Amino acid sequence: MLSSIEINSIYLVALPIILGLILIETLISNILNLNVYKKADTFATIGLLTGNIIVSFLIKGTTLAFHIFLYQFKIFEVSAFAPLWFQWLITFVLIDFVFYFYHRCSHRSRFLWAIHMSHHSSEEMNFAVSFRQAWLGPISKIPFFMILPIIGLDPMMIAVAGVLSTLWGIFGHTQVINKLGLLEWVFNTPSHHRVHHGSNIQYIDKNYGNLLIIWDRLFGTFEPEIETVKYGLVKNVNTFNPVKITFMGWQEIFSDIKDSNSFKEVLYNFFGPPNINKKNT
């Protein structure tokens, strides 16, 4: 099984590939006059990514140790009855399944949306936007993904498959790749993910999958890309300051909690769905 050092080497291998994709996308954008990159927006992305990397670095070892601890109490001994190839397959599938519900909750629960909204705050769509990650995102995932070692998935397999799934997610953030034929039925392609980043009314809260689109088709959250996508939030943040972007959702939550008239209203303002009329969605 891979060590944590070898897991990090996956990022080192992927980095030149990612930079190459951004370069190709930039060239295509210039040739076709798409103007998909804007300096201020890209700097905001760098600021958000920096905070996410710092938090990830601080809790990475603890999260892996937590998964190893939970693995002691696994319900199933998957490695005892499944060949290695099937263990990898089921790990990728179940990571994506958990991600679907984590992502869906991040759009439908206000305190999780306060974390996740920074990823949707860009009014652009390009490979770099995939790195526009929430500072508290690595922490908010823990309660969801802890189920994986409990049901018997190897923690190191979870870590590796999680990294590779994340790299696939980068591929979805682009305007220069059109629809991909039969792949559209199974995978979360750039076309499907453009919909997810749209503020068009029919695109809101659609296409939550990361690697696969089958969960959205099964659970009624799928929407094909038909109308031209308008990127960003219903109420855009109108700032490129990563600190403001990170905390503006929390400011609105605590402002509403302060104005609450009952404990029930406090709970609703924290755990309830985002208010589309007052804030971003």
N, C-alpha and C positions, 0 to 999 in steps of 0.2 A: 504494500500500500504506500502511496505517496506521503512524503513528509511535508510539513508546513513550508519548508524552504523550497521544495519542488513545486508546491502549489503556487508560490510566489513567482517561480520561474515561468509559469504559464502567462502571467501578465507581461513579463519581459519579452516573451516570444510574440505576444499579441500586440505589444506597443507599436512596433514598426508597421504592422499590418493596418492598425487603426489610423496611424498618421498617414499612411499611404492612401487609405480610403478618403480621409479628409482632403488630402491634396488633389486626388482625382475629382472629388465632388466640387472642390473650389474651381478647378479648371473647367469642368462641365458647366458650372454656374456662370463663369465668365463668358464662355463661348456662347451659351444660350441666353445670356443676360438675365439670369434668374435672380441674382443678388440675394442668395440665401444666407450669406454671412454679413453680419454688421459688427463693427468693432466693439461698441459699448455692450452689446448683448453678449458677445463672446467673453469679454472681461467679467461680466456678471456671472457667467457660467463657470469661469475659472475660480472666482471667489467662492461660489457654492460648492464646487468640487473640492476645493482645499479644505473647507470645514468638514465635509463628508469624509475625506481621507484621514483627517486627524482623528475624528471620532472612531472610524473603522480601525485605525491603528491602535487606539487606546483600548478597545474592547475585543479586538479580534481573538487574542489568545484566551481571554475569559470566555468568549462565546464558544470556542472550540472545546475548551475544558468543560464547559457546562453541558455540551452535547455528549462528550465522552462520559461524563457522570450519569446523565440520563440513560445512556446506552446500557448501563448495568441493569436497568429495570425494564428492558425491552420486552414487549408483549410476544413478539415472534422472533425466532432465530432464523432470519431470512437466509443467511449464509449457509445454514445447515441443509436446506432443501432446494435452493436455487443456484444454478450455475452462475459463474461470474458475469457473463454477458447479460443475463437477465437481471442481476443485481444492479448493474449500471443502468439498464433500460428503465427499471421500475423507479430507480432513484431520480432520473431525469423527469419521468412522467409525474411522480408525486411532488417533486419540487415545484413543477409548473402548476400542479393542481392547488397546492398550498398558496403559491404566489397569486393565483387568480383570486382566491378569497381574501388574501391580505390586501391586494391591490383594490379589490372591490370595496372592502371595508375602509380603505384609505380615502375613497371618494364619498362614502356614505356616512362616515362618522366624523363629527366636526373636529375633534382634537387630532385625529389621524390626518384629516385633510389639512389642518394647520401645518403639519409636517410636510405632507406630500405636495402641497400646492406650488412650492418653489420649483418643482420639476416642470410644471405646466405654465410657469410664469413667462416663458419666452414667447414672443410673437413670431418667432422664426421656427423653421424646421430643418435641421441639418444634423450630421453625425455628431457635432460638438454638443448639441442639445441633450444627447443621451448622457452626457457627463454632468448635467445640471441636476445634481443630486442633493437631497435634503440633508442638512447637518445631523438631524436626529433620526434619519432613516435607518441606520444600522441598529439602533436601539429598538425602534418600533417593530422591527421584523421578528425579534426574539420570541415573543409569546406565540407567534404563529408557527414558526419553523421548528420550535422545540418538540413538536409532535413527531417529527421524522425519526429521530433516534429512538423515541419511545416505542414506535411501531416496529423497530428493528433494522433501520437503515444505518449502515456504517457511517460514523461521523466524518471520516476522511473522504469517503465517497460523496457525502453531502457537500463537503467543502469544495471538492474538485468540480462536481456537477454544477454547483452554484456559480462558480467562477465562469465556467463555459456557457451556462445559460445567460449570465450577465453579458457576456461578449456577444451572444446572439442578439440581445436587446439593442445593442449599438446599431446593428444592421438595419433595424426598423426605423431609425430616425433620419429619413432622407426624402427629398422630393425628386431625386434624379433617377430613381428606380421605379418603373411602372409596375403594373400588375403582373404576377408570375404564374399565370395559367393554373394548372391543377394544384400547385402548391398552396394556392389561396384557400383551398378547402380544409387543409390540415394545419398549416403553420401561420404564425402571426407575422405576416409579411409587412414591408414598408407601407403598402396601401392600407392595410388594416390598422396599422399603428398611427398613420396620419389621421385617420378618423378619430382615434382616441385622443389626439391632441387638438381636436377641433372644438371651437366654441359655437359652431352651428347647433341649433336647438336639437336636431335629430342625431347629432354626434355626441352629445353630452352623456357621460357615464356609459360609454360603449367600448367594446373590444379591450378587455382587461388582461388578456393573456400575454405571456412573455414569449415563450417558445412556440406554444400551440394555440390555435384559435378554436379548438374543439370545445373547450369549456364554455366559451361565449355562445357557441351554437347550441350547446346543450342547455344552458341556463338562461337563455333569452336575452343576452346582452350583446349580441352580434349586430353590427350595422355595416353594410358595404359602403365603399367610397364611391359616391355618385356625384353629389354636389361638390364644387370646389371648396376645399377646407379653409376655414378662417382660423388661424392658429392663435393660441393664447387662452385667456380666461374670459368669462362673461364680463367681468369687471377687471380690466387689466391693472397691473400693479403700478404702472407709470413710473418706475424707478429701475435703475440698474445697480443699486446698492445691495449687495448680497445679505448684509445684516438686516436691512429693512425688509427685504423679501422673506427672509427666514422667520422674522418675528411678527410681521403684520397680522397674520392670522391669529396668533396668540393674543395680540393686543385687542382684537375684536372680540374674541371669546371672553377674556377677562372683563372687558367693558360691559358686555351683556350679562355676565355673571353678577357684576356689581349692581346692575339695574334689576336683577331678578327679584321677584316678590315672594318666592317660596323655594324650599329646598328642591322640590320636584322640578321647578323651572331652572334651577342651577344645574341639576343633572342633565336636563334636556339641552341646555346651552353648551354643555361640555361634550356629552356623548351623542346627542341627536344629530340629524343630518345637517349639512351646510345649508344656510339660508341663501338660496339663489338670488333673492331680491336685495339682500343686504351686502353679500360678500361674493367672493369668487367661487366658481364651481367648474 
